[in-house]
Amino acid sequence: MNILLIEDDEVLSDGLTHTLSNIGYSVTGATTGAYAEHLLKAQGFDLIILDLGLPDMDGLQLLRRLRGQKLSLPILVLTARDDMNNRIEGISQGADDYMTKPFELRELEARLHALVRRCYGGFSHIIEIGSLQLDTSSHQIMAKGEMLSLSAREAAVLEVLMMQKGKVISKDKIAQHLSLHGDALADNAIEVYIHRIRKRIEPFYASIRTLRGLGYLLESKLDE
């Protein structure tokens, strides 16, 4: 689960990055709205944490721009603006949740998990494909009650596919998730990971279909 943290307070940003990394999230930071937009074009993210007091633009302006571009990622506003009018404005401009500073880390963690469940896994924190299960809280992938044996990169690819179940995921999108800091992958790296994962998940009533020119689709064989 990749989070874009848009926050210009370096101390707070470093603290949140450390905390969220410890509970299994990958966090990339941006201190300005312009850089955040650059990152969103260059990398793949699953969720945004947005401060409203940015140095180059108002966070609400950035929020409007992102929603105007049809960006569908869940966005949690994290700000010192705690009056009711700002809360209403934030939600009306497209925020999925709104938290005010100061805040408790446990509450932030709970709200992030709730956003992930609501936006990616229905009302449950478990996503199922065939007899595979992804726990969106712990980021563990289980098969018939046991941990599925995968390398870290293979697990990351399968998590992306499970999080977007029922949707075709392009090779570029997968590569972006695997390259949080812009490191290039070999041209055939994604195909290699997909090939390995196919073999591992086949006994568990799940398959990956290649749609030439479009990407990959994870499907349940139980539905056949």
Secondary structure, 3 states (H helix, E strand, C coil): CEEEEECCCHHHHHHHHHHHHHCCCEEEEECCHHHHHHHHHHCCCCEEEECCECCCCEHHHHHHHHHHCCCCCCEEEEECCCCHHHHHHHHHCCCCEEEECCCCHHHHHHHHHHHHHHHHCCCCCEEEECCEEEECCCCEEEECCEECCCCHHHHHHHHHHHHCCCCCECHHHHHHHHCCCCCCCCCCHHHHHHHHHHHHHHHHCEEEEEECCCEEEEEEHHHC
